[in-house]
Amino acid sequence: MIFVTGEISIDVFHCFLTYLFHVSFFPLYNFLLSLLDCGTEGGSYRVLCATLVSLFHIVSSDALNVTDPLARTSIQKSYDLTKYLEHQLRSLAGPYLNYLGPPFNDPDFNPPRAGGPETIPSASVDFHLWRNLNDGLRLAENHRAYSLLLCYLRSIDEEVARTELRRSLGRFCTSLQGLVVSIAGVMSSLGYQPPQELVTSSPPTAMGFGRGNDFLRKMEDFWLLKELQIWLWRSAKDFNRLKRKVPSVVAFRVESRGL
């Protein structure tokens, strides 16, 4: 917080205006600069500075308290990886649904979720409820979901008989593992504690309840692809929104000693 207790030099004031320009408030920058040019000779800039401090507080209120200058880059990489995974999933889904056979490869097949335990992490959380979570919780939920989905994918990879399909699943698992690591990196750069990664390659006990029944097993695999699609779509929006919250210049600081 910056306190205005007396006269402020024109250089410091110009420094503030330059910052506003960098955060894309060009019209506000020009307006305040015109006021500065019309200032009284040798007069005080206390009123203008106080106005600027208030505006600076409004501008920065939605920005994250970021100390890592690589945070924005880390978020961008996670976003790019999410979009790449969406592309990979589109290429994988068709062949895998054909592998499952009818009715799963029918474009109009849209069954309700199977009963039993909550096997696959669901992305069907209310949109407004999800948006109202803080950034740390959303990132943690993304990390948890992809960690569980990765375990499940690795388990079905071992069961697939077709060599080319197994290769595609393996490549997708590698990319998904990269996303899990990337999300943990984003959390660290923003000052959040990343969750512990699952160390097992087998799905948790609650998952795989249909393994003894061929149809239920295929139903689980079908819903895995559906949930992955929704998770990736929502994660891309999360990263894009998070990127806008992180200022492009995170190292900007103004010392206000003796003002």
TAUR-V951545 format. One record per residue. N is the residue number from 0. OMEGA is omega in radians with two decimals (* if undefined). Layout:
N;OMEGA
N;OMEGA
//
This chain:
0;-3.09
1;3.14
2;3.11
3;-3.07
4;-3.13
5;-3.12
6;3.09
7;-3.08
8;-3.14
9;3.14
10;3.12
11;-3.12
12;3.08
13;3.11
14;3.09
15;-3.11
16;3.10
17;3.10
18;3.12
19;3.09
20;-3.10
21;3.12
22;2.97
23;3.04
24;-3.05
25;3.12
26;3.12
27;3.10
28;-3.13
29;-3.13
30;-3.11
31;3.12
32;3.10
33;3.08
34;-3.14
35;-3.13
36;-3.14
37;-3.08
38;-3.12
39;-3.14
40;3.10
41;-3.10
42;-3.13
43;3.07
44;-3.06
45;-3.10
46;3.13
47;-3.12
48;3.12
49;3.08
50;-3.13
51;3.12
52;3.12
53;3.12
54;3.11
55;3.11
56;3.12
57;-3.12
58;-3.03
59;-3.05
60;-3.13
61;3.14
62;3.14
63;3.09
64;-3.01
65;3.08
66;-3.13
67;-3.11
68;3.14
69;-3.07
70;-3.10
71;3.10
72;3.13
73;3.12
74;3.13
75;3.12
76;3.11
77;3.10
78;-3.13
79;3.13
80;3.10
81;3.12
82;3.10
83;3.09
84;3.05
85;3.10
86;3.12
87;-3.11
88;3.10
89;3.12
90;-3.08
91;-2.97
92;-3.10
93;3.12
94;-3.10
95;3.10
96;3.05
97;3.09
98;3.10
99;3.11
100;-3.14
101;0.06
102;-2.99
103;3.13
104;3.05
105;-3.11
106;-3.11
107;-3.12
108;-3.11
109;-3.06
110;3.01
111;3.09
112;3.14
113;3.10
114;-3.13
115;-3.09
116;3.10
117;-2.98
118;-3.05
119;3.14
120;-3.06
121;3.08
122;-3.06
123;3.05
124;3.11
125;-3.05
126;-3.10
127;3.09
128;3.13
129;-3.14
130;-3.10
131;3.04
132;3.07
133;-3.03
134;-3.14
135;3.14
136;3.12
137;3.12
138;3.14
139;3.11
140;3.06
141;-3.13
142;-3.13
143;-3.09
144;-3.10
145;3.07
146;3.12
147;3.13
148;3.11
149;3.09
150;-3.13
151;3.13
152;3.13
153;-3.14
154;3.14
155;3.08
156;-3.13
157;-3.07
158;-3.07
159;-3.08
160;-3.07
161;-3.04
162;-3.09
163;3.12
164;3.09
165;3.10
166;3.13
167;3.09
168;3.13
169;3.11
170;3.11
171;3.11
172;3.12
173;3.12
174;-3.13
175;3.05
176;3.08
177;3.11
178;3.10
179;3.12
180;-3.12
181;3.11
182;3.09
183;3.10
184;3.09
185;-3.14
186;3.13
187;-3.11
188;3.12
189;3.09
190;3.10
191;3.11
192;3.13
193;3.07
194;3.07
195;3.12
196;3.05
197;-3.06
198;-3.12
199;3.09
200;3.13
201;3.13
202;3.09
203;-3.06
204;-3.11
205;-3.14
206;3.10
207;-3.12
208;-3.13
209;-3.07
210;-3.12
211;-3.12
212;-3.02
213;-3.12
214;3.13
215;3.09
216;3.12
217;3.10
218;3.09
219;3.14
220;3.10
221;-3.12
222;3.05
223;3.13
224;3.13
225;-3.11
226;3.08
227;3.13
228;-3.12
229;3.13
230;-3.10
231;3.10
232;-3.10
233;3.13
234;3.11
235;3.09
236;3.13
237;-3.11
238;3.12
239;3.10
240;-3.13
241;3.14
242;3.13
243;3.14
244;-3.09
245;-3.13
246;-3.13
247;3.06
248;-3.04
249;-3.06
250;-3.10
251;3.12
252;3.10
253;3.08
254;-3.07
255;-3.11
256;3.03
257;-3.13
258;*
//
